[in-house]
């Protein structure tokens, strides 16, 4: 799995989408052109106005590069990100998803060993 961390983006959704497409998308395309069977992008948290453009980008990449899986996580918690990446590694049918993570108060994450 290739993991691509998306750094800080502008607060305004349109400006953030423009920066993502101009600066981050080329790196994601390089990952997809490589030998990875799954690419996971990790976005920093943002307000609800960012969900639509992020989901559209991830779904478009997943359709274009199938059977390579493309998913995205939204979190600033390294523990939650690590748990979700571990889950995605073994969940071979999941692609085109934008998973917003919250490890505050949700309880212990339980999963089956691979």
Secondary structure, DSSP 8 states (H G I E B T S, - for coil): -EEEE-----SSHHHHHHHIIIIIHHHHHHHHHTT-SEEEEEE----GGGHHHHHHHHHHHHHHHTTSEEEEEE-S-HHHHHHHHHHHHH-TT--S-EEE---SSS--------
